[in-house]
Structures are given as structure tokens and as C-alpha cells.
Amino acid sequence: MDKLKRTIQKASGIIAPLAHSLAVTTMNSTCFLFTNQPTPPKQMDKYRKFSKHD
């Protein structure tokens, strides 16, 4: 059980920054499928590189 816990802790140290960098990178791109364009959370607006056109 301790080995599993240590493995999960090590993986979370890699996965969390990776997920954050992926979110920041994709904040300024659009989905290639026009039907699957989800609305990003308001907290991600600070990572936009261009103004938002509503």
C-alpha cells in the first residue's frame, strides 16, 4: 500500500503541471470540430493572449 501511495504522489507531481501547461496552451486555440467548442471557465481568461470577442 505504501508503494502505491508513493507512486501516486510521484505521478501527481508530474501530471498536475502537465495539465496546467496543456490548459494554458489550448486556451488560445479553437476546436477543429465546430460542434465541440466548450465554454472555458472564467478563471482561464487571465491566460488569453488576445481580447475576447463576444
Phi, psi and omega per residue, in radians:
M1 nan -0.675 3.135
D2 -1.176 -0.601 3.127
K3 -1.146 -0.722 3.101
L4 -1.120 -0.725 3.141
K5 -1.111 -0.742 3.109
R6 -1.143 -0.672 3.122
T7 -1.129 -0.749 3.114
I8 -1.125 -0.706 3.117
Q9 -1.131 -0.706 3.102
K10 -1.146 -0.738 -3.128
A11 -1.160 -0.645 -3.123
S12 -1.188 -0.458 3.070
G13 -1.212 -0.359 3.125
I14 -1.718 -0.725 -3.034
I15 -1.216 -0.703 -3.106
A16 -1.093 -0.875 3.090
P17 -1.125 -0.581 3.111
L18 -1.143 -0.753 3.116
A19 -1.133 -0.679 3.121
H20 -1.143 -0.796 -3.130
S21 -1.161 -0.604 3.075
L22 -1.150 -0.707 3.116
A23 -1.128 -0.735 3.133
V24 -1.171 -0.708 -3.138
T25 -1.132 -0.729 -3.094
T26 -1.487 -0.047 -3.133
M27 -1.102 -0.560 -3.062
N28 -1.771 0.259 3.108
S29 -2.085 2.867 3.126
T30 -1.983 2.799 3.123
C31 -1.366 2.472 -3.137
F32 -1.322 -0.236 3.051
L33 -1.761 1.966 -3.049
F34 -1.120 -0.341 3.135
T35 -1.452 -0.207 -3.096
N36 -2.077 1.053 3.122
Q37 -1.947 1.504 -3.084
P38 -1.232 2.705 3.093
T39 -1.448 2.130 -3.134
P40 -1.283 2.741 3.107
P41 -1.140 2.672 -3.130
K42 -1.059 -0.524 -3.109
Q43 -1.152 -0.354 -3.127
M44 -1.455 -0.127 -3.124
D45 -1.077 -0.479 -3.123
K46 -1.223 -0.231 3.119
Y47 -1.683 0.026 3.117
R48 -1.201 2.467 3.116
K49 -1.731 -0.098 3.120
F50 -2.447 2.861 -3.090
S51 -1.267 2.655 -3.113
K52 -1.533 2.199 3.114
H53 -1.795 1.926 3.141
D54 -1.643 nan nan
